Amino acid sequence: MDRELLQRYVEGNVTPEEVKLVTDWLDASEDNVREYVSLHKIYDNILWNETGRQQPVLQRKKSLAYIIAFECARIAAIFIAVFLVVRYMDRASEKTPPAVYHTLFVPAGQRAELTLSDGTGVWLNAQSRLVYPAVFEKGKREVILDGEGYFEVAHDETQPFTVKTKIMDILVLGTEFNVIAYDARSQTEVALLKGNVALKPVGTDRIRRMNPGECVRWNDGVFSASAIGNYDYFKWKEGLLCFDNAAVGTILEKLELYFDVNINVKKQKLLDYHYTGKFRVKDGVEQVLKVLQLEHKFTYTRDSERNAITIK
């Protein structure tokens, strides 16, 4: 703020337009109020020093009248300053407090469902973790995912929704999609059922836009895409593991992930066989293995202490 204008404001020699300029400036920050009060004190000292000198009676009367008028103005100015400080403090107290974040972790063999503060529905698969705010900040909606999640995002063009993973950010407005992005694995997979999403790998400027019915994978810096073959795959959120002509090796990897078990396969040719079927998660990993035994001959042993299974 121009010091000459502030000086004239203190002296009461300003136009209505200049008054508004100064009051807006005072209202902008507490530091501005301090600067104004400091300048006012300097002016007060100068004025009192001048009026304390010997002056003709008429001049002293004029000065006295001026001082009285000035004092009224000074009191009003102090009141304004205090009012502005209170307004500033009130405004600061009205600012949105730091966001409170929650973390939801789903243990092995389980799944969870929750609704975020904006109405977005989220399902989390086993061994998954979601970090999310109790209330979204104005202008943005962000969550952090480590694992597999299914999202039905509430549409809001003014507040884009972002699922942040270790490898990429998934940017959406309102849509329905599935994400597999476990931190311990190098591959991220996004399957889009409805709407539109954009994929942005962390540390790059690359953007990959998806269309409904598409499944996109990011692995070792490369995007690959295919059509969603069977929508039963997403029934995991209903407690079902569904496989459509999936390699046994892929099925065993899923079992390791979902049930937090280490599966050591001695019979390597078993990994190339394929299987189609559905399993209830609550029945456990051994139920899946017993059903697979009906199709493919193998035996297995389980070490409960090490939570490990050996297939021969």
Secondary structure, DSSP 8 states (H G I E B T S, - for coil): --HHHHHHHHHT---HHHHHHHHHHHHH-HHHHHHHHHHHHHHHHHHHHHHTS---HHHHHHHHHHHHHHHHHHHHHHHHHHHHHHHHHHHHHTS-----EEEEEE-TT--EEEE-TTS-EEEE-TTEEEEEESS--TT-EEEEEEEEEEEE----TTS-EEEE-SSEEEEESS-EEEEEE-TTSS-EEEEEEES-EEEEETTS---EEE-TTEEEEEETTEEEEEE---GGGGGGGGTEEEEEEEEHHHHHHHHHHHHT-EEEES-GGGGG-EEEEEEEGGG-HHHHHHHHHHHS---EEEETTTTEEEE-
